[in-house]
Amino acid sequence: MASLRYLNAEDVKALMPPMTEVVEVAEEALTALGRGDASNPPKVDLSPGGDAFLHAMPAMTAQVAGMKWVSGYPTNKGRDLPYIHGLIVLNDVETGVPIAVMDATHITAVRTGACTAVTAKILADPNSEVITIIGCGVQGRANIEALLAVFPGTERMLAFDTDVQRQEAFADEVMTTFDLASIIPPEPEEACVGAQILVTSTPIVKNPTPFIEPDWLQDGTCCIALDFDAAFQPQIFADAQRFVTDDQQQFASYRDKGYFAGVRDPDSDLPAILAGKAPGRGDGEPTVLAANLGLGLLDVTLGAKILARAESAGRGTELSL
């Protein structure tokens, strides 16, 4: 009788590879997509109301096929629930037989941070020493960990969140865990000024009121938006010497749904840059902006890596089909 392996949230956290390895997995997956060796159709989007979302995110490589089913509910904060919940289903690519189901919440955070690190690796000043994180939730923590794996010479982090207690707790955790000087200014402008890498991870909303202004940024800043156009004002997209996304086809799909109003089309995407089909960071001190929308391919490939570790460790629960 066929069976699949179920991995709960505790299993996934215990089996997660080191962040340096996760960054490598993300870079390899994005490169394969750019070469045409992987498939990542745009998300199937359900709108349960307000700014909440439900997404089906399929992807396939030569080794594995799968899908992430994920939700994001901004109102969960008031219910003492995480913003993001999800599951990943993996299938044998030769037979289509399901081989695993696993919790996707931790995977979502970690692979997003890894994609941020890959983005900064190819678009930021390699000597960057100042990182700013806007949004001090789960994503903020994963992003600073991933960026430090690529930029070990970072001297300080600035962090801002509208929730002051969360902002302070985040800075304390970063100082304790990574021995990194952490500054928590009272206003977002103070957090942005001087940043060489600036990551925004505020909630995604359909009708945003962007608050980061063009004159807050210095020349050469690598801006990475994980929250679509919720934080950066449209003029920043217009002024950027280069505007990229993680997948142009998916960007077009989101624009059709009403996101990125007044924002210009991307110049290229990360897979094309990694595959050598589009230029990376230019000469001089170009200001670049990347809108990373989230790819199911990264969830599926990281999920496959975790499944392999689970099989080696004999961890998880076998379920009959």
N, C-alpha and C positions, 0 to 999 in steps of 0.2 A: 504493500500500500504506500502511495506517495505521501510525503510529509514536507512540511516547511518549518523553518526555525523562526520563532518569535523572540524578539529582543525588546524588553521594556526599557524605560528611561534609565534605570539604574544600570542595566546591561550596557546600553549604548555609551554612557559616560565612562564606565570602567574599561571599555574596549576601544575608546577613541585614541587614535594614534597621536604622537606628539605633534604640536602645531607645525613644526618645520616640515614634517611629512605630509600633513594636510595641505599645506601651501603647495608642495610639489604635486600632490594629487590634483589640486585645482588647476595648476598651470598646465599639467599634461592634458587634462580634460578640455580646457579651453583651446589649447593648441590643436588637439585632434578635431575639435569642432571647426576651427579655422581651415584645416586641411580637407575637410569633407569626410572625415573618418568617424564622425559621430552625428547623431541626430538630436535636435532639441526644438520641437515645435513650440510656438507661443502657448502660454498658459491658457487653459479654459477657465474662464472667470465667471463665478456666480456672485451676485450682489444681494446679500440678505437684508440690506438696509443700512442707511447712514454711511459711515466710512469703513464698515466691516467688510471682509472679503472671504471667499472660499475659492481656492485654486486647485485645479488638477494640473500637474506638471510632469508630463511624460518625457522620457529620454531614452536613448539607446546608443550603445557602443558595440564594438565587435565582440565584447566579452559578456555584456549584461544588458538587459532591458528592465525598465521599471518606471515607477511614477510616484511622485509625492502628492499627497492630498493634505492640504494645509489651510488653516484658517488664521485670520488676524482680526481681532475685535478690540478696538481702542477702549471701549467701555469696560473691558475686563479689569482694568486698573481699579475701578470702584467696586468690583466684586472680589477683590483679592485673588484674581486669577491671572496667569500669564497672558500677555498679548497674543502670543503665537502658540498654536497647537497643531500637531500633524502626525501623519503616518507615512512610511515609505513601504511600497510593495516592490519586490524584486522578482524577475522571471528569468528562467534559463533561456538564453537567446536562441538556442538551437531547437528547443521543444516548446517554448512558451509556458512551461510548467512553473507555477509560482514556487519560489524557493525560500522566500523570507518576507516577514512583516516586521517592521521595527518602528519604535518611537522616533519622530523626526524633529522634536523640539530642539534638542541639543545639537543635532546635526545641522539644522537650519542656521543656528547662531554661529557655529564653528566654520561652516563652509562659506558663510557670508564674510566673516572676518578674513578667511584665507583668500577669497576673491579680492577683497580690499587690498591685501598685502601684495598680490600679484599685480593689481592695477598700479599701486604706488611703485612697485619694483620697475615697471616699464615706463612710467610717466612722471615720477617725482625726481627731484634732485637726489642723486644717490648719497649725497652728504647731508641729507636732511637731519636736523637735530631737534626740531620743535614740532610736536604733534598736538593737534586740537581735536577733541571729541565733543560733538554737540549731541546730547542725548545719552544719559548715563545708565541705561538699562542693560539688559542681557547682551544686546548687540554691541554696546559700547565696550563692555569687558572683553568680548571675543575679538573685537577689532584692534584694541590696543595690544592684546597678546600676540595677534598675528603680525601686526606692524613691527613690533619689537623683535620678532623672529627674523625679519628682513632688514630692519634698521637697528642693529644692536648698539649703535653709537648715539641713540636718542638721549638728549640731555634733560628734557622736561616735557611734561604733558600738561595742557590746559584743558579743563573740562567744564562744560556748562549744562545745566538742566534746570527746568522751571521748578522742579521739586528739589528744594535745597537740601533736605535730608538725604535724598538719593545721591545728589551731587557730592556731598561730603563723604558718604559711605563709599562711593565709587573711588574718590581720590585716596581715601585711606587704604582701600584694598589694593590699588595700584602701587602705592608707596610700599606697602607691606610685602606684596607678592613679587613685585618686579624691581624693588629698590630704585624707583624712579621718582624724581622730584615732580610733585603734582600741585598745580595751582588751580583754585576754584574761584574765578572772578564772579562778581555779582551780576554782571551784564554780559550778554553774548558778544557784543562788540569787543570787549576786553579779551575774550577768549580767542577771537579770530585774529586780532592784530598780531603780526609776527609769525603766524603759523606757516610752516613750510608744507605740511600735510594736514588737511582739514577734512574731517569725516563727519557727516551729519546722519544721524539715525533717529530722527523724530518720527512720529506716526505718519503713515501715508494717508493723505486725504484728497478727495476729488476736487475740492474748491479751496486750495491753500491760500494762506496769507504769508508769503515768504518774508522773512525778516532779516536775512543776511544781505547787507548792502555792498555794492561794488567797492566803495572806498574803504571798506574794512580789510580788504585783502592786499597783500604785497605782491609785487611782480614775482612770478615763479611759483606761486602757490599751486599745489596739486590738490584740487577740490574733488572729493568723492562723495556723491549723494546716494545714500541708501534709501532715501525717503522721497524719491522722484523729484518733484519740483516744490516740495513743501517748505524747504528752508532757503534755498538760493533764489534771489530775485531774478526775473527774466533777463535783465541787463547783464548779469554775470555770465549766463549762457551765451549771450550775444558777443560779449567782450573777450571771452576765452579764445586764446590763439588756437586751441584745439578742443573740440567737444566730442567725447566718445561715449559709448555705452557698452554693455556686456553682450548685446545681441541686437543688431539693427532691425531684424524682422520682428522681434518682440517689442521693441520701442515703437515701431509703426502700429502694432496691434494696440498698444496702450494709448497712443495718440488718437486712434479711431474711437476709443472708449471715452475720450474727453480729458485725458491727462495731458500734461505738458502744453497747455494752451499758451500761445505766444512764445514758445521756445523753438529755436531753429532746429533743423534736422542734424543728427550727429554726423561728424566727418567720417567716422569709421567705428569699428568695434574691437574689443579686446581679442577675440579669436583671430581676426584678420591681422592684427598687429603681431601677435605671437607666431602666426604662420608665415610672417614675412610678406604679407600681401598689402599692408598699409604701414605708414611710418609710425614710429614710436615718438619718444620725446625729441623735440627739435633742438637746434642749437640755441645758445644764449639762455635766457631765463623765461621760457614761455609759461604763461598761466594756462593750465589745462583743467578741464572739468569732466568727470566721468559720472554718468548716471548708471549705477549697477542695479538692475531690476530683479535679479535673482533667477538663476537657471536650474531647472530640474536636473540637468546633466550633472551638476556638482553634487546634488543630493544623492543621485543614483550611484555615481562613481565612488563617493565617500561611503555610502551605504554598503557597496560591494566590498570595499576594503575592511569595513567593520565586520561584515559577515564572515570573511575569510579568517579574521582574528578570532571570532566567536567559534568557528568550527575547529580551529587549532586548540582553543582553550576548553572546548566542550561546554561552552556557556550558552544559555538561552533555553527555551522550551520548545520541544518538538511537537508540532500539531499535525494531526492527520488531515489529509485532504478528502 
